[in-house]
Amino acid sequence: MNWFQRHLNWTWVVVFTTNLILVGFLGLWGLPTLVVALLFKLFNGNPFLCLVGYLVFLGVSFSPVGYISDYVLRSKGRSTNWTWLWPLLCPLWLGTKEGRKNNE
């Protein structure tokens, strides 16, 4: 059993923090502005399509957090439907079910 399986909450925190740092650095370098400018040019100035494209960009940026949340919840023996209730922090406050421990 490796460190990531023993420390599921810390695994989630490390991935979330790393993702925020990377998205933050890209934001400081103006990548979101560049994406909006390209979308504006691509969609001929339609602001609604630019907004949708930008939301898709943000969704792709934060998809690693969703993947790790899914991994943590499955490892804890919980349903992944919990992410619909509280998407970001549910892996941290849900404990491991009694029937499923990490020492398998």
C-alpha positions as CSV (number, residue, x, y, z in Angstrom):
1,M,0.0,0.0,0.0
2,N,1.5,3.3,-1.0
3,W,1.3,6.7,0.5
4,F,-1.6,7.9,-1.6
5,Q,-3.8,4.9,-0.6
6,R,-3.0,5.4,3.1
7,H,-3.5,9.2,3.1
8,L,-6.6,9.8,0.9
9,N,-7.4,13.2,2.4
10,W,-3.9,14.5,1.9
11,T,-3.9,13.1,-1.7
12,W,-6.9,15.2,-2.4
13,V,-5.4,18.3,-0.8
14,V,-2.1,18.0,-2.7
15,V,-3.9,17.6,-6.1
16,F,-6.3,20.4,-5.3
17,T,-3.5,22.8,-4.2
18,T,-1.3,21.9,-7.1
19,N,-4.1,22.4,-9.6
20,L,-4.9,25.8,-8.0
21,I,-1.3,26.9,-8.3
22,L,-1.0,25.8,-11.9
23,V,-4.3,27.5,-12.9
24,G,-3.2,30.6,-10.9
25,F,0.1,30.8,-12.7
26,L,-1.6,30.4,-16.1
27,G,-4.0,33.1,-15.0
28,L,-1.1,35.4,-14.1
29,W,0.4,34.8,-17.6
30,G,-2.8,35.8,-19.2
31,L,-3.9,32.5,-20.6
32,P,-7.6,33.0,-19.7
33,T,-7.5,36.3,-21.5
34,L,-5.9,34.7,-24.5
35,V,-8.5,32.0,-24.5
36,V,-11.3,34.6,-24.4
37,A,-9.7,36.6,-27.2
38,L,-9.4,33.5,-29.4
39,L,-13.0,32.5,-28.6
40,F,-14.2,36.0,-29.4
41,K,-12.4,35.8,-32.8
42,L,-13.6,32.3,-33.5
43,F,-17.2,32.9,-32.7
44,N,-17.3,36.3,-34.5
45,G,-17.9,38.4,-31.4
46,N,-20.8,36.4,-29.9
47,P,-20.5,37.0,-26.2
48,F,-22.7,34.0,-25.2
49,L,-20.6,31.5,-27.1
50,C,-17.4,33.1,-25.7
51,L,-18.8,32.6,-22.2
52,V,-19.7,29.0,-22.9
53,G,-16.2,28.4,-24.3
54,Y,-14.6,30.0,-21.3
55,L,-16.7,27.9,-18.9
56,V,-15.6,24.8,-20.8
57,F,-12.0,25.9,-20.4
58,L,-12.4,26.3,-16.7
59,G,-14.1,22.9,-16.5
60,V,-11.2,21.3,-18.2
61,S,-8.8,23.1,-15.9
62,F,-10.4,21.7,-12.8
63,S,-11.1,18.2,-14.1
64,P,-8.1,16.6,-12.3
65,V,-9.8,17.6,-9.0
66,G,-13.0,15.8,-10.1
67,Y,-11.0,12.7,-11.0
68,I,-9.1,12.6,-7.7
69,S,-12.4,13.2,-5.8
70,D,-13.8,10.2,-7.6
71,Y,-10.7,8.1,-6.7
72,V,-10.8,9.2,-3.0
73,L,-14.6,8.5,-2.7
74,R,-14.3,5.1,-4.3
75,S,-11.3,4.2,-2.1
76,K,-13.3,5.1,0.9
77,G,-16.2,2.9,-0.2
78,R,-18.5,5.9,-0.8
79,S,-20.8,6.6,-3.7
80,T,-19.5,9.1,-6.2
81,N,-22.9,10.8,-6.1
82,W,-21.7,12.7,-3.1
83,T,-19.8,15.0,-5.4
84,W,-23.1,16.4,-6.7
85,L,-24.0,17.4,-3.1
86,W,-20.8,19.3,-2.3
87,P,-18.4,18.9,-5.2
88,L,-15.1,20.2,-3.7
89,L,-14.9,19.2,-0.1
90,C,-17.0,16.1,0.2
91,P,-13.9,13.7,-0.1
92,L,-12.5,15.4,3.0
93,W,-15.5,15.2,5.3
94,L,-16.7,11.8,4.3
95,G,-15.1,9.0,6.3
96,T,-14.3,5.5,5.2
97,K,-17.2,3.1,5.5
98,E,-16.8,0.4,8.2
99,G,-17.0,-2.5,5.7
100,R,-14.2,-1.2,3.6
101,K,-10.9,-0.4,5.1
102,N,-7.7,0.5,3.2
103,N,-5.7,-2.5,4.4
104,E,-7.0,-4.8,1.6
